[in-house]
Amino acid sequence: MRLARIAHPSGGVAFASVEGDGDDAQVLEIAEHPFGQPNFTGRRWPLADVRVLAPILPSKVIAVGRNYAKHAAEFGNEVPTAPMLFIKPSTSVIGPNAAIKLPKASSRVDFEGELAIVIGQPVKNVPASKAAAAILGYTVANDVSARDLQKSDGQWGRAKGFDTFCPLGPWIETSLDASDLTLRTEVSGELKQDGRTSDLVHSIEELVEFISGVMTLLPGDVILTGTPEGVGEITDGDEVSITIEGIGTLTNPVQHA
């Protein structure tokens, strides 16, 4: 199932299931929330008639640094023996086609295309062998980063936490084996990243185990699994498109704040 969050023609915001493709795609409204067995209201609209929003508003976004060996190497860094975690605030989340805003405080902002895990139930200390049951599904993410501030601050809170620095979407795919998927990022039509999730240093299940051993994960929380090599700068007027096999494409324009 593809779970989306939409602004629909009746003037409201709702979760919905996306069915079909292309011009025939429809969205079926879900009552309340998408966790557990969805309860459909019976209302539906053509996908073209709704605005697709960020598929979830998480209580927290937990990101993993240097989880692709070649990405660590391109910055001259070692691969950490344990997952390297940092937090992006919920206020950094935006949806498809919303603008990434370049802050005046930074002179170098980079894109980072990533597979994102969406948690489906409260979990604490879940073993890797049971991690799949805790996952609602997967979506596409962009861990936008103010690279100059990341370097000058010596920690990543400000560099990763600006408003609009966590695009998510277009929806959550709930029926997917995410262990070996292609991940490609284009900036204004030019291919920049071409990786596979099979190159993750720490697997999806290992990440859920490790992170839930640190903090309780709540329904809707998002884990960014890391980015392949090829990250680079984005500037005003660019358009970033990240495509993950089996999920779809997340596209965002880039603008000055």
Residue pairs with C-beta under 8 A, 6 or more apart in sequence:
1 17
1 38
1 137
1 173
1 174
1 175
2 17
2 18
2 19
2 171
2 172
2 173
2 174
2 248
3 15
3 16
3 17
3 18
3 30
3 34
3 38
3 55
3 136
3 137
3 171
3 172
3 174
4 15
4 16
4 17
4 18
4 27
4 52
4 53
4 55
4 170
4 171
4 172
5 13
5 14
5 15
5 16
5 52
5 53
5 54
5 55
5 56
5 57
5 95
6 13
6 14
6 15
6 16
6 27
6 50
6 51
6 52
6 53
7 13
7 50
7 51
7 53
8 14
8 16
8 27
8 29
8 43
8 45
8 49
8 50
9 45
9 49
9 50
10 43
13 53
14 29
14 30
14 41
15 29
15 30
15 32
15 33
15 34
15 38
16 27
16 28
16 29
16 30
16 50
17 27
17 28
17 30
17 38
17 40
18 25
18 26
18 27
18 47
18 171
19 25
19 26
19 27
19 28
20 26
20 47
23 48
25 46
25 47
25 48
26 44
26 45
26 46
26 47
27 44
27 45
27 46
27 47
27 50
28 40
28 43
28 44
29 40
29 41
29 42
29 43
29 44
30 38
30 39
30 40
30 41
31 39
31 40
31 41
32 39
33 219
34 136
34 172
35 120
35 121
35 136
35 219
35 220
52 95
52 96
52 97
52 169
52 170
52 171
53 95
53 96
53 169
54 93
54 94
54 95
54 96
54 98
54 167
54 168
54 169
55 95
55 118
55 139
55 168
55 169
55 170
55 171
55 172
56 118
56 139
56 168
56 172
56 220
56 222
57 90
57 93
57 220
58 90
58 93
58 118
58 220
58 221
58 222
59 90
59 218
59 220
59 221
60 87
60 89
60 90
60 215
60 218
60 221
60 222
61 87
61 88
61 89
61 90
61 92
61 93
61 166
61 221
61 222
61 223
61 224
62 85
62 86
62 87
62 211
62 215
62 221
62 222
62 223
62 224
63 85
63 86
63 87
63 88
63 114
63 143
63 160
63 223
63 224
63 226
64 83
64 84
64 85
64 202
64 207
64 223
64 224
64 225
64 226
65 80
65 84
65 85
65 86
65 156
65 226
66 72
66 77
66 78
66 79
66 80
66 84
66 201
66 226
67 83
67 84
67 200
67 201
67 202
67 207
67 225
67 226
67 227
68 195
68 199
68 200
68 201
68 226
68 227
68 228
68 229
69 79
69 199
69 201
70 195
70 199
70 228
70 229
71 226
71 227
71 228
71 229
71 230
71 231
72 78
72 79
73 229
74 229
74 230
74 231
79 201
82 202
82 210
83 202
83 206
83 207
83 210
83 211
85 211
85 214
86 156
86 157
86 160
87 157
87 161
88 143
88 160
88 161
88 165
88 166
88 224
89 161
91 163
92 144
92 160
92 161
92 162
92 163
92 164
92 165
92 166
93 166
93 167
93 168
93 222
94 100
94 164
94 166
94 167
94 168
94 252
95 167
95 168
95 169
95 170
96 167
96 169
96 170
96 250
96 251
96 252
97 251
97 252
97 253
98 164
98 167
98 252
99 164
99 252
99 253
99 254
99 255
100 109
100 142
100 144
100 164
100 165
100 167
100 234
100 240
100 252
100 253
100 254
100 255
101 162
101 163
101 164
101 255
101 256
101 257
102 109
102 234
102 235
102 236
102 254
102 255
102 256
102 257
103 109
103 146
103 162
103 257
104 257
105 146
105 149
105 158
106 146
106 147
106 148
106 149
106 159
106 162
107 148
108 146
108 147
108 148
108 233
109 144
109 145
109 146
109 147
109 233
109 234
109 235
110 144
110 145
110 147
110 231
110 232
110 233
110 234
111 142
111 144
111 185
111 187
111 192
111 231
111 232
111 234
111 240
111 242
112 142
112 143
112 144
112 145
112 227
112 231
113 140
113 141
113 142
113 183
113 184
113 185
113 193
113 227
113 228
113 242
113 244
114 140
114 141
114 142
114 143
114 183
114 224
114 225
114 226
114 227
114 242
115 138
115 140
115 141
115 178
115 181
115 183
115 197
115 224
115 225
115 244
116 138
116 139
116 140
116 141
116 168
116 222
116 223
116 224
116 225
117 135
117 138
117 178
117 204
117 207
117 208
117 222
117 223
117 225
118 135
118 136
118 137
118 138
118 139
118 172
118 220
118 221
118 222
119 134
119 135
119 136
119 208
119 217
119 218
119 219
119 220
119 221
119 222
119 223
120 134
120 135
120 136
120 137
120 219
121 133
121 134
121 219
122 216
122 217
122 218
122 219
123 134
123 208
123 212
123 216
123 217
124 212
124 216
124 217
125 212
125 213
126 134
126 208
126 209
126 212
127 209
128 203
128 205
128 206
128 208
128 209
129 205
131 204
131 205
131 208
131 209
132 205
134 208
134 212
134 217
135 204
135 208
136 172
136 174
136 219
136 220
137 172
137 173
137 174
137 175
137 176
138 172
138 173
138 176
138 178
138 244
138 247
139 168
139 169
139 170
139 171
139 172
139 173
139 222
139 247
139 250
140 168
140 169
140 170
140 242
140 243
140 244
140 247
140 248
140 249
140 250
141 166
141 167
141 168
141 222
141 224
141 242
141 250
142 166
142 167
142 240
142 242
142 250
142 252
143 160
143 165
143 166
143 224
143 227
144 160
144 162
144 164
144 165
144 166
144 167
144 234
145 156
145 159
145 160
145 165
145 231
146 158
146 159
146 160
146 162
146 165
147 159
147 233
149 158
149 159
150 156
150 159
150 160
153 159
166 224
167 240
167 250
167 252
168 222
168 250
169 248
169 250
170 248
170 249
170 250
171 247
171 248
173 246
173 247
173 248
176 246
176 247
178 197
178 204
178 246
179 197
179 198
179 203
179 204
180 196
180 197
180 198
181 196
181 197
181 198
181 244
181 245
181 246
181 247
182 194
182 195
182 196
182 243
182 244
182 245
183 193
183 194
183 195
183 196
183 197
183 228
183 242
183 243
183 244
183 245
184 191
184 193
184 194
184 195
184 242
184 243
184 244
185 191
185 192
185 193
185 230
185 240
185 241
185 242
185 243
186 192
186 240
186 241
186 242
186 243
187 232
187 234
187 238
187 239
187 240
187 241
188 237
188 238
188 239
189 239
192 230
192 231
192 232
193 227
193 228
193 229
193 230
193 231
193 242
194 228
194 230
195 227
195 228
195 229
195 230
196 228
197 204
197 225
197 244
199 228
200 225
200 226
201 226
202 210
204 225
207 223
207 225
208 217
208 223
211 217
211 223
217 223
234 240
234 254
235 254
236 254
236 255
236 256
237 253
237 254
237 255
238 253
238 254
239 251
239 252
239 253
239 254
240 251
240 252
240 254
241 249
241 250
241 251
242 249
242 250
242 251
243 249
243 250
